[in-house]
């Protein structure tokens, strides 16, 4: 790629090979990225940046590949690189001291609110690389406050789009360009301060990289940057080779495009082969008329948002993690929308849902790997319910708030432990939200409560983390609320291996003197006064394993800690307490669990075989595909079979185990939600002998559930036969 810049790139000739020097440089590059974060948060006055960390900082190679990133929002890793590549491909002439600003979703941003800036890092007349920064701005113009408009039918209604413009030219701020940007926003002071914080952040990077290059040499610094990316790629490819080959099919849904309560499908077919991953989203819905779409940049962000934290544990986070990844999808889908489609809510709608299906697919592969099965996780915090507030404060000044509290959704359960409560989504590795007092001090917001929401974690042998909930109003005579979400009628926090999904979003509004009313997914804008109350409960994390396999002592602890109600303990977990708050009635619990397993099979309790206890250890040479799904090689036939721990053979010669499982309509418990979208159905799959729950499929009504995991059995031929079919219930 030819760099369209008035300087030559740094040569790698003469780079130091001293391992100590190279490690020092590597550590300094990571430290500089964190210094960029500190500069951004120190200058910015936006709670989205200072409190919730909804931003990205990073250092890039000359070609736009990111070398370092902070642990903020993993969605935002690719977009600044897209801005850099756009500049390079367009032949833009750049020089030392230039700072380029953009936010166009059809170039690289996720949506217009994600304002991004980059700077060429020029040291002694040569291009070393780039620095980048990006953050969510509360308002960048458009027909509605917050630049998120359920009424929008085209992207031009959603706020100012900045393609790629020099805001600082050779070190001189272009005040006219800045004024043009700020004039579009309803919060020019806040946006203006953030933009100046971006400039400060890039200046810190430029100064620190120059100092580092002068100390150790430009060629050494650039060589280390390349090596960091190459090393990460080598490590993640080695990790991928430890996972089985095959095809994983996952699907999630988002409802309502702001105009109609249509259901949109995000369909992901992951093909894993050797050390590479191919994600195909071709089966997703066509782009929507409303603002829930994402551009292709958003699709890339959603994939990265799940791949980086799921596969990148113990590996430096940079472009190397994404090099084994290929993404395919035609233009014009809800996740590859083309102009003039509106994309204002992309990050919390299509992008977020893309991250869900990628996370679900990757974790199925982790579960099927003996080395990494303990890391397998259900989907975390499957949606972000958005609340924006605007109006005039007690001093008559215009204010605006993008509430980041919904980051306190529940973490998905892990194969070996429960999900953490209010730990947020995987795309925000270090989630944080403002203290109640901070939000009330900076805006006329008033909290009636903010707390964990009992029962919101997906039931399972390992329980999903609880989501939180708030009840809020205002402390000024009137303000305007903008409320929207998906997941009010879709359980996006999917469980794994028989675990139930986390609770759906619940949004309620109680006007003065009236009964609370359910708002549904996209109520849009409405006035709110101090006499009104807005309440929202966020999704918990999905569970793992049959809830009837959870240790009754753990369920009792959940009840005593207020995480699960006694009703949920009885209905979801089959645990009967002897008195108010316990202890567990062991006899009644055993009978209740047998009755529930029998009900799944439609037989009398006496006809049900008692399941063996689930253990963390995998017997023999089996591969665990789920809590009660074991892939083994039969000694007699030499064929791979999927069996239950009791020896029930569900499939032979393939991992299509649903062919031998018992299928039944599964009513979701009230703790998950009472309103499932009319276009959806829920199917449970149980062991035909024991009634143990093997999987839960949320799928389109009138459509058959599909097989989600088809491993390449040829890649598993190194397995030795187990030599037993004991306890075979066919």
C-alpha positions in Angstrom: 0.0 0.0 0.0 1.4 3.4 -1.0 1.3 5.9 1.9 -0.2 9.2 0.6 1.9 11.3 2.9 4.6 13.9 2.4 7.2 11.8 4.2 8.8 8.4 3.6 8.0 5.5 5.9 10.5 4.4 8.5 12.8 1.6 7.3 13.2 -1.5 9.4 16.9 -1.7 8.6 19.1 -1.5 11.6 16.4 -2.5 14.2 17.8 -3.8 17.4 17.7 -7.5 18.1 18.4 -7.2 21.8 15.5 -9.0 23.5 15.7 -6.8 26.6 15.5 -3.6 24.5 12.6 -5.0 22.5 10.7 -6.0 25.6 11.2 -2.5 27.0 9.9 -1.0 23.8 6.9 -3.4 23.8 6.0 -2.5 27.4 6.4 1.3 26.7 4.0 1.0 23.7 1.3 -0.5 26.0 2.0 2.1 28.6 1.7 4.9 26.0 -1.7 3.6 25.1 -2.8 3.8 28.7 -1.3 7.4 28.9 -3.6 8.2 26.0 -6.5 6.9 28.0 -5.5 9.1 31.0 -5.2 12.2 28.8 -8.6 11.6 27.3 -10.4 11.1 30.6 -8.5 14.0 32.2 -9.6 16.5 29.6 -13.1 15.2 28.6 -16.1 16.5 30.5 -18.4 13.8 29.2 -19.6 11.1 31.7 -19.7 8.7 28.8 -15.9 9.0 28.7 -14.9 9.9 32.3 -17.3 7.4 34.1 -18.4 4.7 31.6 -15.2 4.4 29.5 -17.1 4.2 26.2 -14.1 5.0 24.1 -11.0 3.6 22.4 -7.4 4.5 22.3 -4.7 2.7 20.2 -1.5 2.8 18.3 -1.4 1.7 14.6 1.1 0.4 12.0 1.6 2.6 8.9 -1.0 0.4 7.1 -3.8 1.0 9.7 -3.4 -2.3 11.7 -3.8 -1.6 15.4 -0.8 -2.6 17.6 -2.2 -1.7 21.0 -5.6 -1.0 22.5 -7.1 -0.3 25.9 -9.5 -2.5 27.6 -12.5 -0.4 27.0 -15.0 -1.2 24.2 -13.8 -4.0 21.9 -16.4 -3.1 19.3 -14.3 0.0 18.6 -11.0 -1.8 17.8 -11.4 -1.9 13.9 -13.1 1.5 13.1 -10.2 3.9 13.5 -8.1 1.6 11.4 -10.9 1.9 8.7 -10.5 5.6 8.9 -6.8 5.4 8.4 -7.2 3.0 5.5 -9.7 5.3 3.9 -7.2 8.1 4.0 -4.5 5.9 2.5 -6.7 4.6 -0.3 -7.9 8.1 -1.2 -4.4 9.4 -1.6 -5.0 12.1 1.0 -1.9 14.3 1.4 -0.9 14.4 5.1 2.0 15.9 7.0 3.4 16.2 10.5 0.9 17.8 13.0 -2.2 16.8 11.0 -5.2 15.5 13.0 -8.0 14.0 11.0 -11.6 13.7 12.3 -14.4 11.5 11.1 -17.6 9.7 12.1 -19.1 8.3 8.9 -20.6 4.8 9.5 -20.1 4.0 5.8 -16.4 4.7 6.1 -15.5 3.2 9.4 -17.5 4.5 12.4 -20.1 2.3 14.1 -22.7 5.1 14.1 -22.5 8.9 13.9 -22.2 9.3 17.6 -18.8 7.5 17.5 -16.5 10.5 16.7 -13.0 9.3 15.8 -9.6 11.0 15.2 -6.3 9.8 14.0 -2.8 11.3 13.6 0.1 10.3 11.5 3.1 9.7 13.8 6.0 11.4 12.0 9.4 11.2 13.7 12.3 13.2 12.1 10.5 13.3 8.8 9.6 9.7 8.6 6.2 7.9 9.1 6.4 5.6 12.2 2.7 4.8 12.4 -0.6 6.3 13.6 -2.4 7.1 16.8 -6.1 6.8 17.1 -8.9 7.7 19.5 -12.7 7.3 19.4 -15.5 8.0 21.8 -19.3 8.1 21.9 -20.7 11.6 21.8 -24.1 12.2 23.4 -25.4 14.3 20.5 -24.0 15.0 17.1 -27.2 16.5 15.6 -30.1 15.0 13.7 -33.8 15.2 14.0 -33.9 13.9 17.6 -31.7 14.5 20.7 -28.9 12.0 21.1 -28.8 11.5 17.3 -30.9 8.3 17.8 -34.2 8.7 16.2 -36.9 5.9 15.9 -38.5 8.1 13.3 -35.5 8.2 11.0 -35.9 6.7 7.5 -32.5 7.7 6.1 -29.1 8.4 7.5 -29.2 12.1 6.7 -31.8 12.5 9.5 -29.5 11.1 12.2 -26.8 13.8 12.6 -23.7 15.2 11.0 -21.6 12.8 9.0 -17.9 13.7 8.8 -16.1 11.6 6.2 -12.4 12.3 7.0 -11.5 15.9 7.5 -8.3 17.7 8.7 -9.3 19.4 12.0 -5.7 20.2 12.8 -3.5 21.1 9.8 0.2 21.0 10.4 -0.4 21.7 14.1 -2.9 24.6 13.5 -6.5 24.0 14.7 -9.0 24.8 11.9 -11.5 26.8 14.0 -13.9 27.0 11.0 -14.1 23.2 10.8 -14.6 22.8 14.5 -17.3 25.5 14.6 -19.1 23.7 11.7 -19.1 20.4 13.8 -20.2 22.0 17.0 -23.0 24.0 15.4 -24.6 20.7 14.5 -24.8 19.5 18.1 -27.3 20.4 20.8 -24.4 20.0 23.3 -21.6 22.0 21.7 -19.7 22.6 24.9 -19.5 18.9 25.7 -18.6 17.8 22.2 -16.1 20.6 21.9 -14.3 19.6 25.0 -14.2 16.0 23.9 -12.7 17.0 20.6 -10.0 19.0 22.3 -9.5 15.9 24.5 -9.0 13.9 21.4 -6.3 16.3 20.2 -4.6 16.1 23.6 -4.7 12.3 23.5 -3.1 12.2 20.0 -0.5 14.8 21.1 0.4 12.6 24.0 0.9 9.7 21.7 3.0 11.7 19.3 5.2 13.1 22.0 5.8 9.7 23.7 6.4 7.8 20.5 8.9 10.5 19.4 10.8 10.2 22.8 10.7 6.4 22.5 12.1 6.5 19.0 14.9 8.9 19.9 15.9 6.7 22.7 15.8 3.3 21.0 15.7 4.1 17.3 12.7 4.4 14.9 13.5 1.2 13.2 13.5 -0.7 16.5 10.2 0.8 17.6 8.5 0.0 14.3 10.0 -3.5 14.2 8.7 -4.2 17.7 5.2 -2.9 16.6 5.2 -5.4 13.7 6.4 -8.2 15.9 3.7 -7.5 18.5 1.0 -8.0 15.8 2.8 -11.1 14.3 3.2 -12.7 17.8 -0.5 -12.2 18.6 -1.4 -13.8 15.3 0.9 -16.8 15.9 -0.5 -17.3 19.4 -4.2 -17.1 18.4 -3.6 -19.4 15.4 -1.9 -21.9 17.7 -5.0 -21.7 20.0 -7.3 -22.2 17.1 -5.5 -25.4 16.1 -6.3 -26.7 19.6 -10.1 -26.3 18.9 -12.0 -28.9 16.8 -12.7 -28.1 13.1 -16.3 -27.9 12.1 -19.3 -25.7 11.4 -21.2 -23.8 14.1 -24.6 -22.2 13.4 -26.0 -19.6 15.8 -28.8 -17.1 15.5 -30.2 -14.2 17.4 -33.0 -11.7 16.9 -33.8 -8.1 17.4 -37.3 -6.8 17.4 -38.8 -3.5 16.2 -37.1 -1.1 13.9 -38.6 2.0 15.5 -41.6 1.9 13.2 -43.0 -1.7 13.2 -42.5 -4.6 15.5 -40.9 -6.7 12.9 -38.4 -9.4 13.9 -34.9 -9.2 12.4 -32.6 -12.2 12.2 -28.8 -12.1 12.7 -27.6 -15.4 11.4 -24.0 -16.6 11.8 -22.5 -19.7 10.3 -18.9 -20.1 11.6 -16.6 -22.5 9.8 -13.5 -23.3 11.7 -10.7 -25.0 9.8 -7.2 -25.4 11.1 -6.1 -22.0 12.3 -8.7 -19.9 10.6 -12.3 -18.7 11.2 -14.8 -17.8 8.6 -18.0 -16.0 9.7 -20.9 -16.0 7.2 -23.8 -13.7 7.9 -25.6 -14.2 4.6 -28.7 -15.7 6.3 -29.5 -12.5 8.1 -32.5 -10.3 7.4 -32.5 -7.6 4.8 -31.8 -4.1 6.0 -34.5 -2.4 8.0 -36.4 0.7 7.2 -35.6 2.0 10.7 -32.5 2.8 12.6 -31.5 -0.6 13.9 -29.1 -1.4 11.0 -25.4 -1.4 11.1 -23.0 -0.7 8.2 -20.3 -3.2 7.2 -18.0 -1.4 9.6 -20.4 -2.2 12.4 -20.4 -5.9 11.4 -16.6 -6.0 11.6 -16.9 -4.2 15.0 -19.4 -6.7 16.3 -17.3 -9.7 15.3 -14.2 -8.1 16.8 -16.1 -7.3 20.0 -16.6 -11.0 20.6 -13.5 -12.5 19.1 -11.0 -10.4 21.0 -12.2 -11.2 24.6 -13.3 -14.8 23.9 -10.1 -16.0 22.2 -7.6 -13.3 23.3 -7.1 -14.4 26.9 -3.4 -14.3 27.7 -2.6 -12.7 24.4 -1.8 -9.1 23.7 -4.8 -7.5 22.1 -4.0 -6.2 18.6 -4.8 -6.7 14.9 -3.0 -10.1 15.1 -6.1 -11.6 16.8 -8.3 -10.7 13.8 -5.9 -11.8 11.1 -7.3 -15.4 11.1 -10.8 -14.1 10.8 -12.7 -13.7 7.5 -16.2 -12.2 7.3 -18.6 -12.6 4.4 -22.1 -11.2 3.8 -23.7 -9.5 0.9 -24.6 -5.8 1.0 -28.0 -4.7 2.1 -28.5 -6.9 5.2 -29.5 -5.5 8.6 -25.8 -6.0 9.5 -24.4 -4.7 6.2 -26.8 -1.9 5.4 -26.0 0.5 2.5 -26.9 4.2 2.2 -29.3 5.8 2.7 -30.3 3.3 5.5 -30.4 4.8 9.0 -27.9 3.3 11.3 -28.2 5.5 14.4 -28.8 2.8 17.0 -26.4 0.3 15.4 -24.1 -0.2 18.4 -27.0 -1.3 20.7 -29.0 -3.1 18.0 -27.4 -4.9 15.1 -23.8 -4.6 16.2 -24.6 -5.9 19.7 -26.6 -8.8 18.3 -23.7 -9.7 15.9 -21.5 -9.9 19.0 -24.0 -12.3 20.7 -24.0 -14.8 17.8 -20.2 -14.7 17.4 -19.8 -15.2 21.2 -22.3 -18.1 21.2 -20.5 -19.8 18.2 -17.0 -19.5 19.6 -18.0 -20.8 23.0 -19.5 -23.9 21.5 -16.0 -24.6 20.1 -14.3 -23.8 23.4 -16.7 -26.3 25.1 -15.7 -29.0 22.7 -12.0 -28.5 23.4 -10.8 -30.4 26.5 -8.1 -27.8 27.1 -10.5 -24.8 27.1 -13.9 -26.3 28.0 -13.7 -24.7 31.5 -13.7 -21.3 29.8 -16.9 -21.9 27.8 -19.5 -19.2 28.6 -23.1 -18.5 27.9 -24.0 -15.1 26.3 -23.6 -12.1 28.5 -25.9 -9.1 28.8 -27.5 -9.7 25.4 -28.7 -6.2 24.8 -28.3 -2.6 26.1 -31.5 -0.8 26.9 -30.9 2.9 26.0 -32.2 5.8 28.1 -31.4 9.4 27.0 -32.5 12.5 28.8 -32.6 16.1 27.6 -34.0 19.5 28.5 -33.1 22.5 30.6 -31.6 22.2 34.0 -32.4 24.2 37.1 -30.3 27.1 35.8 -32.0 27.1 32.4 -29.1 25.6 30.6 -29.5 22.9 28.0 -28.4 19.5 29.3 -28.2 16.0 27.8 -27.5 12.6 29.3 -26.8 9.2 27.7 -27.3 6.9 30.7 -24.6 4.2 30.7 -26.1 2.3 33.7 -27.4 -0.5 31.3 -23.8 -1.8 31.2 -24.7 -3.4 34.5 -26.3 -6.4 32.8 -25.5 -9.9 33.9 -22.4 -11.9 32.8 -23.0 -15.3 31.2 -22.3 -18.4 33.3 -19.1 -20.3 32.8 -18.8 -24.1 32.6 -17.1 -24.2 36.0 -18.7 -21.2 37.9 -21.6 -18.9 37.9 -21.7 -15.6 35.9 -20.9 -12.5 37.8 -23.7 -10.1 38.7 -23.9 -6.8 36.9 -20.6 -7.5 35.2 -21.8 -6.2 31.8 -21.3 -7.5 28.2 -18.1 -9.2 27.0 -17.6 -6.3 24.6 -16.7 -4.0 27.5 -14.0 -5.9 29.4 -13.6 -3.3 32.1 -17.2 -1.9 32.4 -17.9 1.0 34.7 -20.9 3.2 35.4 -21.1 6.4 37.2 -22.1 6.6 40.9 -25.7 7.6 41.4 -24.5 10.8 43.0 -22.3 11.7 40.0 -25.3 11.4 37.6 -27.6 13.4 39.9 -25.0 16.1 40.3 -24.2 16.6 36.6 -27.8 16.3 35.4 -31.3 16.8 36.9 -31.7 13.0 37.2 -33.2 11.5 40.4 -32.8 7.8 41.3 -35.6 6.1 43.3 -33.3 3.0 43.3 -30.5 1.2 41.5 -30.0 -2.4 42.5 -29.6 -6.0 41.4 -32.8 -7.5 39.9 -33.5 -10.9 41.5 -34.2 -13.8 39.2 -32.7 -12.1 36.0 -29.8 -14.6 35.7 -30.4 -17.5 33.4 -31.2 -20.7 35.4 -28.8 -23.5 35.0 -26.4 -25.8 36.7 -24.2 -22.7 36.6 -26.4 -19.7 37.0 -26.1 -16.6 34.8 -25.2 -13.3 36.5 -28.0 -11.0 37.6 -28.8 -7.9 35.7 -29.5 -4.6 37.5 -32.5 -2.3 37.5 -33.2 1.3 38.1 -36.2 3.5 38.9 -35.6 7.1 37.9 -37.2 10.5 37.4 -36.1 14.1 37.1 -35.6 17.0 39.4 -36.7 19.7 37.0 -40.3 20.5 36.0 -40.1 18.6 32.8 -37.6 16.9 30.5 -37.6 14.7 27.5 -36.8 11.0 27.7 -35.8 8.9 24.7 -36.2 5.1 25.4 -35.4 2.2 23.1 -34.1 -1.3 23.2 -34.3 -4.8 21.8 -34.6 -7.8 24.0 -37.9 -6.8 25.5 -39.5 -9.7 23.6 -36.4 -11.7 22.7 -34.2 -13.5 25.3 -30.9 -12.5 23.8 -28.7 -13.8 26.7 -28.8 -17.3 25.4 -27.9 -20.2 27.7 -25.6 -23.1 26.8 -25.9 -26.9 27.2 -29.4 -26.8 28.6 -29.1 -23.5 30.5 -32.0 -21.1 30.2 -31.5 -17.6 28.8 -31.3 -14.6 31.1 -34.3 -12.4 31.7 -35.6 -10.2 29.0 -35.7 -6.4 29.3 -38.6 -4.9 31.1 -39.4 -1.2 30.6 -42.2 0.4 32.5 -43.5 4.0 32.9 -45.8 5.2 35.6 -47.3 8.7 35.0 -48.6 10.6 38.0 -51.7 9.1 39.3 -51.7 6.2 36.8 -50.9 2.5 36.9 -47.5 1.4 35.5 -47.6 0.5 31.8 -45.3 -1.6 29.8 -43.4 0.4 27.2 -42.3 -2.4 25.0 -39.0 -2.2 23.0 -39.2 1.1 21.1 -41.4 3.7 22.8 -39.3 6.6 21.5 -39.5 10.0 23.1 -41.9 11.2 25.8 -42.0 13.9 28.5 -41.1 13.0 32.1 -41.8 15.1 35.2 -40.8 14.6 38.9 -44.2 13.0 39.5 -43.4 10.2 36.9 -41.3 7.1 37.3 -39.4 5.2 34.6 -38.3 1.7 35.6 -36.1 -0.7 33.6 -34.7 -4.1 34.4 -31.8 -5.3 32.2 -31.0 -8.7 30.9 -29.1 -11.2 33.0 -26.5 -13.6 31.7 -27.4 -17.0 30.2 -27.1 -20.2 32.3 -25.1 -23.3 31.6 -26.5 -26.8 32.1 -29.9 -28.2 33.2 -31.2 -26.1 36.1 -32.4 -29.3 37.7 -28.7 -30.3 38.0 -27.8 -27.3 40.2 -26.7 -28.2 43.7 -29.7 -27.5 46.0 -27.3 -26.0 48.5 -26.3 -23.4 45.9 -29.9 -22.6 45.2 -30.6 -22.2 48.9 -27.7 -19.7 49.1 -29.1 -17.8 46.1 -32.4 -17.5 47.9 -30.8 -16.4 51.1 -28.8 -13.8 49.3 -31.8 -12.5 47.5 -30.5 -13.5 44.0 -33.3 -16.0 43.4 -36.8 -16.0 44.7 -38.3 -19.0 46.5 -40.8 -19.3 43.6 -38.0 -19.4 41.0 -36.1 -22.0 43.2 -39.2 -24.2 43.0 -40.2 -23.6 39.4 -36.9 -23.3 37.6 -34.6 -25.4 39.8 -37.1 -27.9 41.4 -35.8 -27.0 44.9 -38.3 -27.2 47.7 -37.5 -25.4 50.9 -38.8 -26.8 54.2 -39.6 -23.4 55.6 -39.3 -19.7 54.9 -35.7 -19.3 53.8 -34.8 -23.0 54.1 -33.5 -25.5 54.7 -33.8 -27.7 51.6 -36.4 -30.4 51.8 -34.3 -33.1 50.2 -37.1 -35.6 49.7 -39.5 -33.1 48.2 -36.8 -31.7 46.0 -35.9 -35.1 44.6 -39.6 -35.8 43.9 -40.1 -32.3 42.3 -37.1 -32.7 40.0 -38.3 -36.2 38.9 -41.7 -34.8 38.1 -40.3 -31.9 36.0 -38.0 -34.3 34.0 -41.0 -36.6 33.5 -43.1 -33.7 32.3 -40.5 -32.9 29.7 -40.9 -36.4 28.3 -44.7 -36.5 28.8 -44.5 -39.7 30.9 -45.2 -40.7 34.5 -42.4 -40.0 37.0 -41.9 -43.7 37.6 -40.9 -44.1 34.0 -38.0 -41.7 34.2 -34.4 -43.0 34.7 -32.5 -41.1 37.3 -29.7 -39.2 35.6 -26.1 -39.6 36.8 -24.5 -36.6 38.5 -22.7 -34.1 36.3 -19.0 -34.0 36.9 -16.4 -31.5 35.7 -14.1 -34.4 34.6 -14.7 -35.9 31.2 -14.6 -39.7 31.2 -12.1 -41.6 29.0 -11.3 -40.0 25.7 -14.7 -38.3 25.3 -15.2 -34.7 24.2 -17.8 -32.7 26.0 -20.3 -31.0 23.7 -22.5 -30.0 26.6 -23.1 -30.8 30.3 -24.8 -34.1 29.3 -23.5 -34.6 25.7 -20.3 -36.6 25.3 -18.6 -37.4 21.9 -17.0 -40.8 22.0 -15.6 -43.3 19.6 -17.4 -46.6 19.8 -15.1 -49.6 20.1 -17.4 -52.0 18.3 -18.1 -49.9 15.2 -15.2 -47.4 15.2 -17.7 -44.6 14.6 -18.1 -41.5 16.7 -21.2 -41.3 18.7 -22.8 -38.6 20.8 -24.0 -40.1 24.1 -25.4 -39.0 27.4 -23.5 -39.9 30.6 -26.0 -42.7 31.1 -25.0 -44.2 27.7 -28.0 -43.1 25.6 -26.8 -42.9 22.0 -28.2 -39.7 20.4 -26.3 -39.8 17.1 -23.8 -41.9 15.3 -21.4 -40.8 12.7 -22.1 -37.1 13.3 -22.6 -34.6 16.0 -26.3 -34.0 15.0 -27.4 -35.3 18.4 -30.8 -33.6 18.2 -31.8 -36.5 15.9 -32.0 -38.8 18.9 -33.1 -36.4 21.6 -36.6 -35.8 22.8 -38.1 -32.6 21.5 -40.8 -30.6 23.4 -42.3 -27.2 23.6 -40.6 -25.3 26.4 -42.5 -22.6 28.2 -40.1 -20.0 29.5 -40.5 -19.3 33.2 -41.9 -16.0 34.3 -38.4 -15.0 35.5 -37.3 -14.9 31.9 -40.2 -12.8 30.8 -43.9 -12.9 30.0 -44.0 -11.5 26.5 -42.2 -13.5 23.8 -42.3 -12.0 20.3 -45.1 -13.5 18.3 -42.8 -14.7 15.6 -40.7 -16.8 18.0 -41.0 -20.2 19.6 -38.9 -22.1 22.2 -38.0 -25.7 21.9 -36.4 -27.8 24.6 -34.3 -31.0 23.9 -34.1 -33.6 26.6 -32.5 -37.0 27.1 -35.2 -39.6 26.1 -34.4 -41.7 29.1 -33.8 -39.3 32.0 -35.6 -36.1 30.8 -32.4 -34.1 31.5 -32.4 -30.8 29.6 -29.7 -30.8 26.8 -30.4 -27.6 25.0 -32.9 -24.7 24.6 -33.5 -23.3 21.1 -35.2 -20.0 20.6 -36.2 -20.0 16.9 -38.7 -18.6 14.4 -42.2 -20.0 14.7 -43.0 -22.4 12.0 -39.3 -23.1 11.3 -37.5 -26.2 12.4 -34.6 -25.7 14.9 -31.3 -26.4 13.2 -28.3 -28.4 14.4 -25.9 -25.8 15.9 -22.7 -27.9 15.9 -21.4 -30.2 13.2 -17.8 -31.1 14.0 -15.4 -32.4 11.4 -15.0 -35.9 12.8 -12.0 -36.6 10.5 -10.1 -34.0 12.5 -10.8 -36.1 15.7 -9.5 -39.4 14.4 -6.6 -39.3 16.9 -9.2 -40.3 19.5 -8.9 -43.8 20.9 -12.1 -45.9 21.4 -13.6 -45.8 24.8 -14.5 -49.5 24.6 -17.8 -49.3 26.4 -21.5 -48.7 25.9 -22.5 -49.5 29.4 -25.9 -48.3 30.5 -27.1 -48.0 26.9 -30.7 -46.7 26.8 -31.7 -46.6 23.2 
